[in-house]
Amino acid sequence: MFGFFNQPKKTNEEKTETVASFLAKGSVSIKDIIAPSFIEVDFNHLKIDDRYYRTLYVVGYPRYVSANWLYPLITFDHPLYISMYIYPTETKGVLEDLKRKIAEMEATIENDIKAGKVVDPSLQVALDDALALQAELAKGAERFFQFGLYITIPAETKEELDQITKQVDSVLSSMLIIAKQATLQMEEGFKSTLPMFYDKLEVWRNMDTTSLALAFPFATASLTRNEGILYGINQHDGSLIIFDRFTLENANSVILGKSGGGKSFLVKLESLRLLMMGVEIIIIDPENEYQKLASSVGGEFVVFSPVSPYKINPFDLAITETTADELSNKILDLHSLMRVIMGDLTPSQDALLDKALVLAYQEKGITQDPETFKNEPPLLEDLYKVFLGMETPEAKELADRLEKFVRGSAAGIFNAHSNFDIKNHLTVFGIRDLEENLRPVAMYIILDYVWNRVRKDRKKRILVVDEAWYLIKHKDSAAYLHSFAKRARKYLLGLTVITQDVEDFLSTDEGKAIINNSSLQIILKQSTASVEKITETFYLTGGEKHFLLSAGVGEGLFFAGRSHVGFYVIASPEERALIE
């Protein structure tokens, strides 16, 4: 072999011809070609070519395990070679050994009692387990096996190998599993984890049928129900992701993704399919993206602008509500709205606002009596006049803050009586024509209007709030959206919150609370700036993090409860035509 070092360099074709000639002469076998150049066997690791390997074997197991209890190990964020060896044993011999062991433990406990000692609790627990297992084996309900579990860790460097070993050991310890390194047996350990059924370590533990079944390492990644609509294709096994939001704990969902990741397309597709299921859809659309969809399916597109004929009065009461505290609740909601309109208020200004709101309703003959709720409600202009009538500097300042919405550039938007009702199966509120700082106000007023409508007539509805970061960036509107998410379930309403400003959304307590109050969470392609926050919030693995960074349009992670899978959105040509 040394003669080759002085030879001129050969091309790949020449090398192939050389190998072929050696094979033809019989001087080199297939094993010679695929074998590593060298193997270095150390006390606690192997080095094969440029890679390091270390094998662990399990010697201690938890007393109680649940289904798929090895899942944290199987899904560990680093390649692992895991081997399980299962050897059936004769029940008769096991019963005899168990009988002898039970007798020894009973004798030990009896001697401790006679000697006045405190019985070792672990010994009593072991005796109880042994007696229960003996009964199951005698009845034939259980069988006995010997079980070996070995783990080999590959790494590029010795330092990485030590680091990954500590992480694996930590994961195993969190599962109450005790593992040891195969010191001085690294070669045998490595061979034992190759797919050759070559058990050279022979470190076994007795295990019954139930415990062994629970160690089955493969968990289904399917997220499919018998009813609902299609959300996409499971990238793990190609199965369909089908869900009915209204059969879950709540019908809320959150969709997070960067611009261009396919959020709007997914929501349009979901809305189209829900419409076929008889669900009413209401959408708050800051960019008028859903106008074509509304036109395609015969929906209603409601435009908010200074010249729009559509008006919503934020002072409207739910006139079918008979509870005496309806007016009080409305005034509290108006407090939050006014803080969105006027900015932060001091405690004295807030008290003044409360007094002015009560007076505005009283001037229209509306009191705590539910019968008065049928009277015509006040307008923003009436509140403005109340402030002016107080004739104090503080009231004058609050009136000045409202003047833009009563007599200024925004006068024709929110200072009018409501003149329409939601009667269509798809209603889209378009607010693109409003200036940037008016959009949170419009979204808040629409939310409040929808809330009144939902309480009047209970039916399955989905409310979509696109670009929810407009509301989240204001403390009061964020709290109102969170409250909306918590109360929606009682009125058969599902709230869908969409945002591309993921980092700001997740940095607020209200944003996190909305996610926690959503049974469905969908994370599409993410930017490098926001993926760390996503990873921290949803406890993603490194592989899932990189998947979100490299995902294509319409690809991401689909969360339903505690389960989640990678998925991609799929639509028929007919659906695409309606949407696009």
N, C-alpha and C positions, 0 to 999 in steps of 0.2 A: 504493500500500500504506500510505502514511503516514496517509491518511484514516481507517483503521480504528482508530487509537489513540485517537481522540476519540469513538468510538462507544460506546454503553452495552454492558455485558457481555451475551453471548448464551448461551442454554442450548445443551446438546449437540444437541437437536433442531433448533434454529435454525441452528447451525453446519452440520449435515448438509444442511439445506435450501439454505444459501448455497453450499456446495461443489457440490451437485447442480445449482444454477442456473448456476454458472460452467461446469460441464462441459457443460450443455445448450447454452450459448451458444458453447462452443468456445474460451473464453479461457484455461482451465486444463487442462493435460493430466495424465494419470496420473503422468508423470515429475515434474511440479511438486508433486504431492501427496506422493509418497514420497521425494523428494529431501531431503537434510539442509538445514538453514537456512544453514549456512556450512561451508566447508572451509579450514583453515589449513595450508599446506604449509611446513614448516620444513626445516632442513638434515638433521636426523636423526629426525624424527617427523612424523606427521600429526595434526591435531586436527579431528575431524568431530563437529560439535555439541559435546557435553560429554565425548567419549571420545578417548583418545590411541591412536595406532597406530605401531608401528615394525616394519620388515621386515628380516630377516636373510637372506643367501644363503650357501649352503655352497660353499666353494672347495677344501676338503681332506677326504679320506675315509681311513678306516683301511685298512691293507693287507689284513688278514684280517677277515672278518665272518662271523657265524653267523646261523642262521635267526631272523627277526624281530628283527634287530639295532636297528631303530628303535623298539622297544617303549618304552624309557624316555622317548622324545620324544612318542610317541603318547599315552601315559598320564600325561603331565606334569600336575601338580596346578594347572593354570590353563588357561583356554581358549586355544587356539592355532589359527591358520589356517595349515594346511600344504598346500602344493601341490607335486606332482611332475610334471615334464614329461619325456616320453620320446619321443625321435626316432630311428627306425631309420636306419642308415647302410648304404651299400654295402660289402660285405665286401672286394671287390676293391680299392677305394680305401684301406680301412683296412690291408690287407696291405701295400700299397705304402708307406704312411706308416710302418708298423711296421718294415718291412724297412730303410728309411732310418734310422729311429731306432736300430735294433739296430746298424747299421753304425757310426753315430756313437759309440755307447757302447763298442763293441768297440775302435774306433780310439783313443778316449780312454784306455781301460784299457791298451792296448798301448803307447801313448806314455808313460804313467806308469811302466810296468814298465821300458821302455828307459831312462827317465831316472832309474831307481833310486828312484822315489817309492813310497810306500805307496798301494795302490789304495783308493779311497774305498769303504767297505763298502756304503753306500747305493746307489752306482752299480752295484756287482756284483749286489746284490739286485734292482735295477730291470732289469738285463739278464736275469737268470734268469726273472723274471716275464714279461718281454717275449717271451723264447724259448718259454716254456710256452704263452703266449697265442697266439703265432704258429702253433704246432703245432695247437692246438685249433681255431683259425679255419680253417686249411688243411683239416682233416678235416671241417669242417662241424659239429663238436660245439658250437661257440659262435657266436653272432652278436654284432654290436657295435651299441651304441646311444649316443646322447648324452642325458645325464640332468641335469636341473636340479632342485634342491631349495630351496624358499623357505619361510620361516616368518614370519608376521606376528603380533605380540604386541599384543593389546588391553589397555587399562588405563583405570581411572577417573581417575587423576591422573598428572601427570608424574613424581612421586616413585615411585609404584607401577610405572610403566612402566620406570624405570631399575632398580628392584629386580628385577622379573621378568626383565628383559633379562639381568642378571647371573646369575640362577638358570638361565635357559635356556642361556646360554653355558657355565656350569659343567657342566650335564648333557651338552652336546655335547662339551665337552673331555674328560669322563670316557669318552666313546665314541670318542675320538681323531678327532673331527670338528672341522674348522676353519670357523668361520662369521664373516662380516663384515657390518656394517651397510650398508644400501643408501644411504649418504650422498649427498645431492643427487638421489637417485632414489626417494624415499619414495613419491611418487605412483605411479610405475611399479611399485614393489615391491608396494604395496597392491593395485593392479589385477591383478598377477600371481598373487595368492593368492585372488582371487575365483573362484567356480566358473563361469568363463566361457572357460577355455582361452585366456587372453590374456597370453601370455608377453612382457612388456616388458623384463625384465632380461636375458634371454638369456645367463645364466652357466651354461655346461654343462660336463660332465665325461664323458669317454669311459668306458663301462662295458659289461662283457660280460653275457651272458644270465644266468649263475649269480649274479653279484653283484646284478644287477637283481632277480632273483627273490627273493633273500634280503632285499631292501629292501621287499618287499610289506608294507604297513603294517597288515594286518588279521590278528590272531591269534585263533584260536578260543578261546572261553572254556568249552568243553565239558569236563566232568569225568565221563566215562561209560566204564564197562568192560563187557565182554560177560557178566560174571557178578557176582553179589552181590545186595544188597538196595537198595531205593529209599530214599534219604535225604531227597530233596526236589526242588524244581523250580529250575533255574538261572534267576535273574532277568535274566541278560544276554540269553539267546537262547531261553528257554523249554524247553530240553532237560532230560532227566532226569539226576539225579545218582545213579548206580548204582555201588556199590563192594562188593567182597568184602575185608574187612579182612585176611583170612588170606592173601591173595595179595600184600600189600604187604611192605615190609621188616620190619615188625612189625605186630601186630594191636592196638597200643595207640591210645587216643584220649583227647583232653582236651576237655572242654566247659566253656566259661566264659560266664557271663551273670549279670545281676542277678536278683534275686528277681522272679518273675512273668514272666520272659522266655521261658519254654517249655522249660527244660532238662529237667525231669522228664518232660514229655510226649514229647519227642524220644527220651529214653532208653527209655521204656516202649514207644514205637513201634518203635524199633530192636530191642529185646529180643523183641517179639512177632514181628517178621519174621525174626529170627535163629533163633527157636525152630522156625519152619517149615522152616528150612534144616538142622535137626538139630543146632544148636549148643546146648550146655548153658550156662545163665545162672545166675550167682551174684551176689547183690546185697547190699551192706551199706547198710542203710537207717536213717539216724538219726531220721527223722520218721515212719516207718511209712506212707510214701506209696505203697509198692508192694504193700501188702497186698491191695487189690482186684484188682490184676493177677494176683497169685499165685492168688487164689481163682477168677478167670475162666478160667485155663488149666490148672487142676488142679495148681498148684505147691504148694510147702511154705513156710509162713511160720513162722520160728523166732524166738520172742520171748525177749529177754534182760531179765530183771528179777530182783529178789530172790526172787520166788515162782514163777519160771518152772521147768518141769520140765526144760528143755534146759540142758545143761552142757557146757562145753569146758574141758579141762585144758591150760593152757599148757605143761606139762612133757611132753606127749606126744611120742614119737619116731616117725619114719617107719620102721616095723618092717620094711618091705620093702627099705629101703636097706641095702646091704651094705658101703658104704664105711666105713673105720675112723674117719674124722673126723666122722661124723654127730653123735656126742655133743658133740664140741668145738664144732661149728657151732651146735648147739642151745643150749649154754651161752652162746655169744657173743650169740645172739638174745635169750636171757633177760636178759643184761646190759642190753640196750637196753630191754626191757620193764620191768625193775625201775627203771630211771631214769625211765620214764614214770610208774610207780606211786609211787615214793618221792621223785622230784625229783632234783636234782643231787647227785652224790656226789664226795667228795674222792678222790684217788688211793689213799689207804690204805683208805677205805671200799669202793672198787671192788675192790681186792685181797681184802678180807675177803669181799665178796659172791662173788667167784669161788671162793674156798675153800669157802664155805658151799654153793654150788650143786653142786660136785663131791661134797661129803660127803652132800648130800641124795640124789643118785643112787646113791652107793656104799651107803648104808643100805638101798636097795631092790635091791642086788645088781647094779646096772647099771654096767658099766665100758666101756672102749674096745672090748671084744670085741663084735662085731655080734650074736653069739648071745644076749647078755644084754639086747638091746633088747626082747625079747619079755616081759621081766619087767614087772610093774605099775609104772608111773612114779610118782614122788613127787608130792605136792600142794603147794600154796602153804603149807599148814599145816606140812608137813615142813621147809620152808626156815625158817619162823618158829621152829620148835623147835630147829633147828640153831643159829640165832642166839642163842637163849636159853641153849643149852648151852655156848656159848663163854665166857659169864660175864665179858665185858669191857664197859666203858661204851660203846665204839663199836658192838659187836655189839648191845647192849641198845637203842641208839638206832635201829639199822636194824630191829630187831624191832618197836619202837614204831611205825615208819612202816608196817609191814605189818599191824599189829594190826587196823586197820579192815577189811581184806580177809579176815581169818581169824576174828576174834571180834566185829567191829563190824557196822556197818550194811550193809556190802558182803560179808558173810561167805558168803551163799548164792549168789553169782554165779560166782566164779572158783575157789573152793576145793572142787572136786569132780571126780570122774573123768568123762571124756567119755562121753555116753550116747546119741549118735546119729551117723549118717553121712549124707553127701550122696548120695542115691540118686535124687532127683527131677530132671527136666529143667529146673525153675526153682526155685531155693532163695533165699529172702529172709530175711536176718538183721535183725530189727527191734530197735533199741536205744533207741527213744524213751522208754521207761519208766525208763531209767537217768538218774541225775543228771548234770549237765553235765560235771563233771570226771571221771566214769567212762567217758564215751563214747570218748575216745581210747584208753583201756585196752582196752575191749571191741573196738574196731576193730582194734587191733594184734593181739589174741589171735585174732580171726576171720581176719585176713590170714595169720597163721602157721598156723592150722588148715587153711585153704584151700591154702596152699603144700604142706603135707604131703600133702593129698589129690591135688593136681595131679601130684605126682611119683609117686604110686602108680599112677595110671591116666591115661595120656596120651590125650586126646581134645580136640576143638575146644571151648574154653570161653571165655566172657567173664565177667570179674569187674568189677562196677560198684561203685565206691567213691563214694557220694554225700556231699556236704559234706566234701570231703577236707581242708578247712582245719583240721578238728579234729586231723588227723595232722600237717599241715605246721607248725603252731604249736609243736610239740615237736621239737627237733632230732633226737632218736633215732628217733622214729616217722617223721619226714620222710625220714631216711636209709634206713629200712627200706622205705618205700614206693618210693623211688627205686630201691633195689636190686631190689625186686619188678618194677618196670617193665623193668629191664635184663635180668632173667633169664627173664621170662615167655615170650618167643618160643621158647625151647628146649623148652618143654613144651606147645606149641600153645595157649597162653593169651593172651588179649588183655585188657589192663587199661584200663578206662574210668574216668577221674578227672573228677569234677564238682565245681565250686565256684562259689559266688556271692560269696565274699570274694576277689575277683580281685586286689586290690592287695596283700594280705598274701601270697597264693599266689605272685605274681610277684616279690615282694621277697626271696624266699629262693632260695639257690642250688639247693636240692633241687627247688623248684617249677619253676624254669627248666629244670633237667635233665630233669624228667619230661616237659615240653613237647617238648624236643629229642629225647626217646626215644619220641615218639608220631608215627606216620605220619599220623594224622588229627587235625586240630584244628578245633574248631567254636566260633566266637565269636558269641554271640547278643547281644541288646540290652544295652547297657552304660550305666552311670551316668556322670555328668560327673566324678565323683571318680576313677574307675578307667580311663576311656577313654585318658587320656594315657599311663598305664603300658602299656596294650594296644598303643597306637600305636607306642610306643618298642620294645616287645618284638617285634612282628610287622612292623615297618617299613611301617605302613599309610600310604596317602596321606590328604590332607585330606578328600577325598570319601568315602573308606571310613570315616574317623573320624566324619564327620557322619552317615553311613548308620547306624552302630551306635548313635548317640545317638537317631536318629529312627525306628529299626526298630520294627516291630510285634511282637506275640507270635509266636514261631516263625520270625522272620526274623533273618538274620545272615550271617556269612562262613564258607564251607566251605573249609578248607585240606586239600589232599592233596599231600604232597611240596612242591614249589616253586610249585605252581599253586593259585590260590584264586579263588572266585567268590562273588557274592552269591546267596543262596538262601532259600527259604522251605519250611517243612515242610508236607507234605500227607498227609492220612490219609483213608481211606474211612469212611463212616458205621459200618460193621461194626467197624472197628478202634477208632474212637472209643468205641463202645459197650463193647467189651472193656476199654479202658483206663480210661474214666471211670465 
